[in-house]
Amino acid sequence: MADWTARLRASGIHFAISVAIGLLAAALVFLVWYPYPYSEISGGRELFAILVGVDVVIGPAITFAVFNRRKPARELAMDLTLVALLQLGALGYGLWTVAVARPVHLVFEVDRLRVVHAIDVPEELLGREPAGIQALPWTGPTLLSVRPFRDAQENLDTTLAALSGVSLSSRPDLWEPYEQARPRVLQAARPVASLRNRPGINAVELESQLRRMGHDPARLAYLPVVSRKTFWTAFIDPATADVVAFLPLDSF
């Protein structure tokens, strides 16, 4: 009985430490790499929950299995050290997986906003971003725009590349600061009232949600938001082109 109690105690301590480390990792992921709404738009929440959930459960479970006070102290210490190293390795791999898929930019592209992830940016184009723009920031997504094409040939080349899977928004050589695109953003954005007659959209609920968020629907415009597998909607201040709110709404 004493052996089982010791195992449970050791496993419980390991679990508490694992949870504390998991919370620190969660703060990094959800406050820095995937701040709302990107935790939902980019799928970071589900991926992180699986990786860390498994890590937090498996480590203490292995400790429960290997902990035995009858073992020599050196052997027991080596066993627990190995468990900790395996667990930290798994956590590191999980964080690396989440990091390479992290959203790095929200880019205005013609008539929409597109979420660009670190893995979307072609390696051969890194270094071709304009001065002052960080290609793969580690402090959360930044707001950018796709600049106008310089000539017909560039238009053709980038269109062909887009057909092969490289979106315009993923190309550092086409980026420009969002400030330079504000007039084009305002021209492309549509009034929220135009969503009233869209199939599948409950206009009353939509306006109620915006009001709960502190915004007057009559004073907002919107743009669709494109991510890998989801479509959201960004709401825009029609005077400044600032993005002021997001909702999980397909407005295409």
PLY file of the C-alpha trace (Angstrom):
ply
format ascii 1.0
element vertex 252
property float x
property float y
property float z
element edge 251
property int vertex1
property int vertex2
end_header
0.00 0.00 0.00
2.85 2.37 0.87
4.41 1.76 -2.54
1.17 2.73 -4.32
0.88 5.84 -2.15
4.45 6.85 -3.01
3.80 6.30 -6.71
0.62 8.36 -6.60
2.40 11.14 -4.73
5.31 11.19 -7.22
2.92 11.10 -10.16
0.84 13.90 -8.62
3.91 16.10 -8.15
4.97 15.40 -11.72
1.45 16.23 -12.93
1.45 19.56 -11.06
4.83 20.49 -12.57
3.61 19.44 -16.03
0.50 21.58 -15.71
2.57 24.60 -14.64
4.89 24.18 -17.63
1.86 23.64 -19.87
0.32 26.89 -18.65
3.53 28.78 -19.44
3.55 27.22 -22.91
-0.11 28.14 -23.36
0.65 31.77 -22.46
3.35 31.84 -25.14
1.11 30.28 -27.75
-2.17 32.08 -27.10
-0.94 35.47 -25.93
1.94 35.86 -28.40
1.84 33.50 -31.38
-1.91 32.89 -31.72
-3.75 35.82 -30.08
-7.51 35.87 -30.58
-9.00 35.36 -33.14
-6.07 33.50 -34.69
-6.30 30.75 -32.06
-9.56 29.82 -33.79
-8.97 31.00 -37.35
-5.62 29.22 -37.66
-6.45 26.15 -35.60
-3.79 26.77 -32.97
-6.06 25.92 -30.07
-6.86 22.40 -31.25
-3.28 21.58 -32.22
-1.86 22.87 -28.94
-4.51 21.11 -26.85
-3.69 17.74 -28.43
0.07 18.08 -28.12
0.22 19.48 -24.60
-2.70 17.37 -23.35
-0.91 14.19 -24.34
2.37 15.48 -22.89
0.81 16.42 -19.54
-0.91 13.02 -19.21
1.83 10.71 -20.45
4.68 12.13 -18.33
2.99 11.60 -14.93
1.67 8.22 -16.11
5.21 7.03 -16.88
6.40 8.38 -13.53
3.68 6.34 -11.84
4.88 3.25 -13.70
8.62 3.60 -13.00
8.63 5.12 -9.51
9.70 2.56 -6.94
11.42 3.44 -3.65
13.00 0.00 -3.58
15.23 0.97 -6.50
18.69 2.34 -5.71
18.58 6.12 -5.47
20.88 6.53 -8.48
18.76 4.25 -10.65
15.53 5.98 -9.61
17.04 9.41 -10.31
18.16 8.25 -13.74
14.69 6.88 -14.52
12.97 10.12 -13.50
15.54 12.22 -15.36
14.94 10.19 -18.52
11.17 10.62 -18.15
11.60 14.39 -17.73
13.91 14.63 -20.76
11.51 12.62 -22.92
8.62 14.80 -21.81
10.51 18.04 -22.43
11.56 16.72 -25.83
7.95 15.96 -26.70
6.87 19.41 -25.49
9.65 21.06 -27.49
8.61 19.20 -30.62
5.00 20.17 -30.02
5.89 23.84 -29.60
8.05 23.71 -32.73
5.11 22.24 -34.67
2.83 25.00 -33.43
5.49 27.65 -34.13
6.10 26.74 -37.78
2.35 26.90 -38.38
1.87 30.19 -36.50
0.10 33.11 -38.22
2.59 35.86 -39.07
0.54 38.40 -41.05
-2.99 39.44 -41.88
-2.69 40.73 -45.43
-5.12 42.82 -47.49
-5.33 41.15 -50.89
-7.48 42.91 -53.53
-10.89 42.46 -51.88
-10.21 40.33 -48.80
-7.91 39.79 -45.84
-5.81 36.64 -45.86
-4.10 35.05 -42.86
-0.52 34.13 -43.78
1.26 31.49 -41.71
5.00 31.06 -41.34
4.89 27.81 -43.28
3.09 29.54 -46.19
5.97 31.91 -46.98
8.32 30.43 -49.63
11.87 30.16 -48.31
13.31 31.39 -51.61
11.45 34.70 -51.19
12.65 35.39 -47.65
14.82 38.48 -47.63
12.82 40.16 -50.39
10.39 41.87 -48.03
10.47 45.71 -47.92
12.63 47.46 -45.35
10.90 47.78 -42.00
8.78 44.63 -42.44
9.76 41.48 -40.59
9.01 38.44 -42.75
8.39 35.93 -39.94
7.73 37.82 -36.70
7.67 35.93 -33.39
5.46 38.43 -31.57
2.15 37.81 -33.30
0.56 38.62 -36.66
1.05 42.06 -38.22
-1.23 43.88 -40.62
0.09 44.23 -44.18
-1.14 44.63 -47.74
-0.32 43.29 -51.18
1.02 46.23 -53.23
-0.21 47.00 -56.76
1.63 45.17 -59.54
4.44 47.12 -61.15
3.67 45.91 -64.67
1.77 43.32 -66.70
4.63 40.83 -66.56
4.71 40.85 -62.76
0.94 40.42 -62.77
1.25 37.38 -65.03
4.14 35.83 -63.09
2.50 36.16 -59.68
-0.85 34.95 -61.03
0.79 31.80 -62.40
2.55 31.28 -59.06
-0.79 31.67 -57.27
-2.28 28.95 -59.47
0.50 26.64 -58.28
-0.36 27.31 -54.64
1.62 30.43 -53.63
-0.96 33.08 -52.78
-0.22 36.74 -53.43
-0.35 37.41 -49.69
2.37 34.83 -49.01
4.94 36.60 -51.19
7.28 38.95 -49.25
8.24 40.71 -52.50
4.62 41.92 -52.84
4.15 43.17 -49.30
3.71 46.80 -48.31
2.70 48.51 -45.05
-1.04 48.46 -44.43
-1.02 52.24 -44.07
-0.27 52.61 -47.77
-3.29 50.50 -48.68
-5.92 52.21 -46.53
-7.64 53.95 -49.49
-7.86 50.63 -51.35
-9.13 48.87 -48.23
-11.91 51.42 -47.85
-12.79 51.08 -51.52
-13.02 47.29 -51.26
-14.85 47.10 -47.91
-18.64 46.79 -48.02
-21.21 48.13 -45.56
-22.49 45.71 -42.93
-26.04 46.42 -44.12
-25.27 44.55 -47.34
-25.04 41.32 -45.31
-28.73 41.46 -44.40
-29.94 39.51 -47.41
-27.07 37.02 -47.61
-28.14 33.35 -47.35
-27.25 31.73 -44.05
-26.70 35.02 -42.23
-28.97 36.05 -39.38
-28.81 39.83 -39.65
-30.45 40.41 -36.25
-27.97 38.13 -34.46
-25.03 39.63 -36.37
-25.93 43.17 -35.40
-26.57 42.07 -31.81
-23.10 40.50 -31.63
-21.47 43.65 -32.96
-23.29 45.81 -30.44
-22.21 43.50 -27.59
-18.64 44.07 -28.80
-19.21 47.82 -28.53
-19.69 48.65 -32.22
-22.56 50.26 -34.12
-23.23 48.04 -37.19
-24.36 51.09 -39.17
-20.90 52.59 -38.78
-18.93 49.55 -39.91
-17.82 47.98 -43.15
-16.52 44.46 -43.62
-14.09 42.30 -45.56
-13.97 38.50 -45.80
-11.07 36.80 -44.02
-9.49 33.75 -45.66
-7.43 31.21 -43.77
-6.42 27.63 -44.56
-9.70 25.90 -43.88
-11.99 28.58 -42.53
-13.65 31.83 -43.55
-14.25 34.62 -41.08
-15.25 38.26 -41.41
-13.30 41.32 -40.33
-15.15 44.52 -39.52
-13.56 47.75 -40.63
-13.84 51.35 -39.47
-15.02 53.07 -42.69
-13.15 56.24 -41.83
-9.72 54.85 -40.94
-9.71 51.29 -42.41
-8.70 49.97 -38.97
-9.77 46.39 -38.28
-11.94 46.62 -35.16
-13.62 43.22 -34.81
-13.81 39.65 -36.11
-16.63 37.13 -36.29
-16.73 33.49 -37.46
-18.88 34.36 -40.43
-18.45 33.40 -44.10
-19.18 36.64 -45.96
-17.98 35.66 -49.43
0 1
1 2
2 3
3 4
4 5
5 6
6 7
7 8
8 9
9 10
10 11
11 12
12 13
13 14
14 15
15 16
16 17
17 18
18 19
19 20
20 21
21 22
22 23
23 24
24 25
25 26
26 27
27 28
28 29
29 30
30 31
31 32
32 33
33 34
34 35
35 36
36 37
37 38
38 39
39 40
40 41
41 42
42 43
43 44
44 45
45 46
46 47
47 48
48 49
49 50
50 51
51 52
52 53
53 54
54 55
55 56
56 57
57 58
58 59
59 60
60 61
61 62
62 63
63 64
64 65
65 66
66 67
67 68
68 69
69 70
70 71
71 72
72 73
73 74
74 75
75 76
76 77
77 78
78 79
79 80
80 81
81 82
82 83
83 84
84 85
85 86
86 87
87 88
88 89
89 90
90 91
91 92
92 93
93 94
94 95
95 96
96 97
97 98
98 99
99 100
100 101
101 102
102 103
103 104
104 105
105 106
106 107
107 108
108 109
109 110
110 111
111 112
112 113
113 114
114 115
115 116
116 117
117 118
118 119
119 120
120 121
121 122
122 123
123 124
124 125
125 126
126 127
127 128
128 129
129 130
130 131
131 132
132 133
133 134
134 135
135 136
136 137
137 138
138 139
139 140
140 141
141 142
142 143
143 144
144 145
145 146
146 147
147 148
148 149
149 150
150 151
151 152
152 153
153 154
154 155
155 156
156 157
157 158
158 159
159 160
160 161
161 162
162 163
163 164
164 165
165 166
166 167
167 168
168 169
169 170
170 171
171 172
172 173
173 174
174 175
175 176
176 177
177 178
178 179
179 180
180 181
181 182
182 183
183 184
184 185
185 186
186 187
187 188
188 189
189 190
190 191
191 192
192 193
193 194
194 195
195 196
196 197
197 198
198 199
199 200
200 201
201 202
202 203
203 204
204 205
205 206
206 207
207 208
208 209
209 210
210 211
211 212
212 213
213 214
214 215
215 216
216 217
217 218
218 219
219 220
220 221
221 222
222 223
223 224
224 225
225 226
226 227
227 228
228 229
229 230
230 231
231 232
232 233
233 234
234 235
235 236
236 237
237 238
238 239
239 240
240 241
241 242
242 243
243 244
244 245
245 246
246 247
247 248
248 249
249 250
250 251
